[in-house]
């Protein structure tokens, strides 16, 4: 095994090539009708010699809770949607490498990847649920989750080779994530927001920490909408008491199922590109006054076609806009999002979508309130 001194980014060029080629199958979204969510991969975090979070006040460890929730969720999906293939990264108490979890989803051409976890923090005051999507937000609270979840690779054999020298405790290692644009960012946000909606509405732990972005290793190579759900804090007395009860874990599994059901309905109806309910996003989203709009932007409820999203604001005439000048630009969830059109119905927008996709292959319909 390489020494700790070699745990910096050894071959960033190889990382970038791996990212690009790994994501190629996902860059072209499904087009036309008949696209359905047929396969879901449920990932019970940790396992085997990796217990995850442990509480000195309870015999229950994170790996046990994760597996229990994963099996309950999968069972409900299999019962209600017999045509949906449910795949588990583990169904027993065994260790699965982080890279292999995503590989399982990729090999099976999954349409959705759900990784289930329980949170932990140095302060016992931290509580609530949160759902992460792959992103580059490196705020202090998000990075604590990243370091904890990504540190699992230190338990793997030859992890320095598998992850090209990535060190979960070295901030420099996270620079590589800035080179990646998740092709399924919007769809991941859509599912994550549905999860948090259900937790707030029905969950036994109603405090929501929102939808967040973080550079999580278990999500970075998946080629489908992917989320990591933290169902509560084992380090918090109230959350821990809630999670210890079987009836509450069933409620959480039911909430995850309801989010899945809503997402599948949207996914099937919208050709594999479910739209984001912007109103359900985390309170940490930019304030309304940070919205950037072109003159004469459409008002009132309507539909538009999003053509691209960028971390930086594009100037008129930028090559990325491909000559389009009549567009709307909004700053949402850390991205400048560009859209075109003002359609009274989704059907009208969908009829225009094939033409737009000739220029912007990743375009999809969005609902604007």
C-alpha positions in Angstrom: 0.0 0.0 0.0 1.4 3.4 -0.9 2.5 5.6 2.0 0.4 8.5 3.2 2.9 10.9 1.6 1.7 9.8 -1.8 -1.9 10.7 -1.1 -2.1 13.9 -3.0 -3.6 14.1 -6.5 -1.1 12.0 -8.4 -2.5 12.0 -11.9 -5.2 14.7 -12.4 -5.1 14.2 -16.1 -6.2 10.6 -15.8 -8.9 11.6 -13.3 -10.3 14.0 -15.8 -10.3 11.5 -18.7 -11.9 9.0 -16.4 -14.6 11.5 -15.6 -15.2 12.5 -19.2 -15.4 8.9 -20.5 -17.3 7.7 -17.5 -20.0 10.2 -18.1 -20.3 10.0 -21.8 -23.3 7.5 -21.7 -25.2 10.0 -19.6 -24.6 13.1 -21.7 -27.4 12.5 -24.1 -30.8 12.5 -22.3 -33.6 10.3 -23.3 -35.7 11.7 -26.1 -39.2 11.0 -27.3 -42.0 9.2 -25.5 -41.9 5.8 -23.8 -39.0 6.6 -21.5 -39.6 5.1 -18.1 -37.9 4.6 -14.8 -37.3 0.9 -14.8 -34.3 0.3 -12.5 -33.4 1.8 -9.1 -30.3 1.0 -7.1 -30.6 1.3 -3.3 -27.3 1.7 -1.5 -27.2 1.0 2.3 -24.2 3.0 3.3 -21.2 1.4 5.2 -21.4 -2.2 6.3 -19.1 -5.0 7.5 -16.0 -3.7 9.2 -17.2 -0.2 8.5 -19.9 0.6 11.0 -20.4 4.2 10.0 -21.6 6.5 12.8 -21.7 4.9 16.3 -23.4 6.2 19.4 -22.1 5.4 22.9 -25.7 5.7 24.1 -27.2 3.1 21.8 -26.3 -0.4 20.5 -27.6 0.6 17.1 -25.0 1.6 14.5 -25.4 3.6 11.3 -24.7 0.5 9.1 -27.7 -1.3 10.8 -30.1 1.6 10.3 -29.0 2.1 6.7 -29.5 -1.6 5.8 -32.9 -1.7 7.6 -34.1 1.4 5.7 -32.8 0.1 2.3 -34.5 -3.2 2.6 -37.8 -1.6 3.8 -37.7 0.9 0.9 -36.8 -1.8 -1.7 -39.6 -4.1 -0.4 -42.2 -1.3 -0.8 -41.1 -0.4 -4.3 -41.1 -4.1 -5.4 -44.7 -4.4 -4.0 -46.1 -1.3 -5.6 -44.1 -1.3 -8.8 -43.5 -5.0 -9.8 -42.2 -3.8 -13.2 -39.3 -1.8 -11.6 -36.1 -3.7 -11.0 -34.7 -3.0 -7.5 -31.0 -3.7 -7.0 -29.2 -3.4 -3.7 -25.5 -2.7 -3.3 -25.8 -4.9 -0.2 -28.5 -6.9 1.5 -26.4 -8.2 4.4 -23.8 -6.8 6.8 -20.9 -6.7 4.4 -18.3 -4.2 3.2 -18.7 -2.7 -0.3 -16.1 -0.3 -1.6 -17.4 3.2 -2.5 -16.4 2.9 -6.2 -18.1 -0.4 -6.5 -21.4 1.0 -5.2 -21.6 3.4 -8.2 -20.3 0.8 -10.5 -23.2 -1.5 -9.6 -25.6 1.2 -10.6 -23.7 1.9 -13.9 -23.4 -1.8 -14.9 -27.1 -2.3 -14.4 -28.0 0.9 -16.4 -30.0 2.2 -13.4 -32.3 5.2 -13.8 -31.9 6.3 -10.1 -29.3 5.8 -7.4 -30.3 6.3 -3.7 -27.6 6.1 -1.0 -29.0 5.9 2.5 -27.0 7.2 5.5 -27.3 8.5 9.1 -25.5 11.7 10.0 -23.1 12.5 12.9 -21.5 15.7 14.2 -19.1 16.8 16.9 -21.9 18.9 18.4 -24.9 17.0 19.8 -27.1 20.0 18.9 -26.9 19.2 15.2 -30.1 17.5 14.1 -32.5 17.0 11.2 -32.5 15.4 7.7 -30.7 16.5 4.6 -30.3 15.2 1.1 -27.1 15.7 -0.9 -26.5 15.8 -4.7 -23.1 15.8 -6.4 -21.7 19.3 -6.4 -18.7 21.5 -5.5 -20.2 23.4 -2.5 -17.4 23.2 0.0 -19.0 25.1 2.9 -17.7 24.0 6.3 -20.8 21.9 7.3 -20.9 20.2 3.9 -17.2 19.4 4.0 -17.6 17.7 7.4 -20.1 15.3 5.9 -17.8 14.8 2.9 -14.7 14.0 5.0 -16.7 11.5 7.1 -18.5 9.8 4.2 -15.4 9.8 1.9 -13.0 8.5 4.6 -14.5 5.1 4.0 -12.0 4.6 1.2 -9.2 4.4 3.8 -10.6 1.0 4.8 -10.2 -0.3 1.2 -7.2 -2.2 -0.1 -5.0 -0.2 -2.5 -7.4 2.8 -2.3 -4.7 5.2 -3.5 -4.6 3.4 -6.9 -8.4 2.9 -7.2 -9.1 6.6 -6.5 -6.0 8.0 -8.2 -4.4 9.3 -5.0 -7.5 11.0 -3.6 -7.1 11.8 0.1 -10.5 12.5 1.8 -8.7 14.5 4.5 -6.7 16.7 2.1 -8.6 19.8 0.9 -6.5 19.9 -2.3 -8.0 16.6 -3.4 -11.4 18.2 -3.7 -10.1 20.6 -6.4 -10.6 17.8 -9.0 -14.4 18.0 -8.4 -14.4 21.5 -9.9 -13.6 19.9 -13.3 -16.8 17.9 -13.3 -20.2 18.9 -14.4 -22.9 16.4 -13.4 -25.0 15.6 -16.4 -27.9 14.7 -14.2 -27.6 17.6 -11.7 -31.2 18.8 -12.4 -32.8 15.4 -12.1 -30.9 14.7 -8.9 -32.1 18.0 -7.4 -35.6 17.1 -8.5 -35.6 13.8 -6.5 -33.7 15.3 -3.6 -36.3 18.0 -3.2 -39.1 15.4 -3.2 -37.4 13.5 -0.5 -37.1 16.6 1.7 -40.7 17.5 1.0 -41.8 14.1 2.3 -39.6 14.3 5.4 -41.1 17.7 6.3 -44.6 16.7 5.6 -44.8 13.2 7.1 -41.4 12.2 8.6 -40.8 11.5 12.3 -37.9 14.0 12.1 -39.4 17.1 10.6 -36.5 19.4 10.9 -35.0 19.8 7.4 -31.5 21.0 6.6 -32.5 21.1 3.0 -31.1 20.0 -0.3 -27.3 20.4 -0.5 -24.4 20.0 -2.8 -21.2 18.2 -1.8 -18.3 16.4 -3.6 -19.2 12.9 -2.4 -17.2 10.0 -3.7 -20.1 7.6 -3.8 -22.0 9.9 -6.2 -19.2 11.2 -8.5 -19.1 8.3 -11.0 -22.8 7.5 -11.3 -24.3 8.1 -14.7 -27.9 8.6 -13.6 -29.8 10.9 -11.1 -28.1 10.2 -7.7 -28.6 11.4 -4.1 -27.2 10.6 -0.7 -29.9 10.9 2.0 -29.0 11.6 5.6 -32.0 10.6 7.6 -31.0 12.2 11.0 -28.1 12.5 13.4 -27.1 9.6 15.6 -25.1 12.1 17.6 -28.4 14.0 18.6 -30.4 12.6 21.5 -33.8 13.3 19.9 -32.9 12.0 16.4 -31.3 9.0 17.9 -34.3 8.1 20.0 -36.5 8.4 16.9 -34.2 6.3 14.7 -34.1 3.6 17.4 -37.8 2.9 17.0 -38.8 0.4 14.3 -42.1 2.2 13.5 -40.2 5.4 12.8 -37.8 3.7 10.5 -40.8 2.3 8.6 -42.2 5.9 8.3 -38.8 7.1 6.9 -38.8 4.2 4.4 -42.4 5.1 3.5 -41.4 8.7 2.9 -38.5 7.7 0.7 -41.0 5.5 -1.2 -43.4 8.3 -1.7 -40.6 10.5 -3.0 -39.6 7.7 -5.4 -43.2 7.3 -6.6 -43.6 11.0 -7.3 -40.3 11.1 -9.0 -41.1 8.1 -11.2 -44.4 9.7 -12.2 -42.6 12.9 -13.2 -39.8 10.9 -14.9 -42.1 8.8 -17.0 -44.4 11.7 -17.9 -41.5 14.1 -18.8 -39.4 11.7 -20.9 -36.7 11.1 -18.3 -36.1 14.7 -17.5 -38.3 15.5 -14.5 -38.4 19.2 -13.6 -37.3 20.8 -10.4 -39.8 22.2 -8.0 -37.8 25.3 -7.2 -40.0 26.3 -4.2 -38.9 23.1 -2.4 -35.2 23.8 -2.5 -33.1 24.4 0.6 -33.4 27.7 2.6 -29.7 28.2 1.7 -30.6 29.0 -1.9 -29.9 32.5 -3.3 -32.4 35.2 -2.3 -34.9 36.4 -4.8 -33.0 39.6 -5.4 -30.1 37.6 -6.7 -32.2 36.4 -9.7 -30.8 37.6 -13.0 -33.2 38.1 -15.8 -33.1 39.4 -19.3 -35.4 42.4 -20.2 -39.0 41.4 -20.9 -38.7 38.1 -19.1 -42.1 36.2 -19.1 -44.2 36.6 -16.0 -46.9 34.4 -14.4 -47.1 30.6 -14.4 -45.8 29.1 -17.6 -43.3 26.6 -19.1 -39.8 27.2 -20.5 -37.0 25.1 -22.0 -33.8 25.2 -20.1 -30.9 25.0 -22.5 -27.9 25.1 -20.2 -26.5 25.9 -16.7 -23.2 27.5 -15.9 -21.3 28.3 -12.7 -20.3 31.6 -14.2 -22.6 34.2 -15.8 -22.2 34.2 -19.6 -21.9 37.3 -21.7 -24.2 37.9 -24.7 -22.6 36.3 -27.6 -20.8 33.6 -25.6 -20.1 30.5 -27.6 -22.0 28.4 -25.1 -25.2 30.3 -26.1 -24.7 29.3 -29.7 -26.1 32.5 -31.1 -29.3 32.5 -28.9 -30.1 36.0 -27.7 -33.7 35.7 -26.6 -33.3 33.9 -23.3 -34.0 34.1 -19.6 -31.2 33.8 -17.0 -31.8 33.0 -13.4 -29.3 32.4 -10.6 -30.6 29.3 -8.7 -28.8 26.8 -6.5 -25.4 28.2 -7.3 -25.9 28.1 -11.1 -26.8 30.6 -13.8 -29.6 28.8 -15.6 -30.5 29.8 -19.1 -33.9 29.0 -20.6 -35.9 30.0 -23.7 -39.6 30.2 -24.6 -42.8 31.1 -22.8 -45.3 28.3 -23.2 -48.8 28.1 -21.8 -48.7 24.3 -21.4 -46.1 21.5 -21.0 -47.5 19.9 -24.2 -46.7 23.1 -26.2 -43.1 23.2 -24.7 -42.6 19.5 -25.4 -43.5 20.0 -29.1 -40.8 22.6 -29.4 -38.2 20.6 -27.4 -36.9 18.4 -30.3 -36.0 21.5 -32.3 -34.2 23.0 -29.3 -32.2 19.8 -28.7 -30.7 20.1 -32.1 -28.6 22.9 -30.6 -28.6 22.0 -27.0 -28.8 18.2 -26.5 -29.3 18.4 -22.8 -32.4 20.8 -23.0 -35.5 20.0 -21.0 -38.8 21.5 -20.0 -39.1 23.4 -16.7 -42.2 24.8 -14.9 -41.9 28.4 -13.9 -44.2 29.9 -11.2 
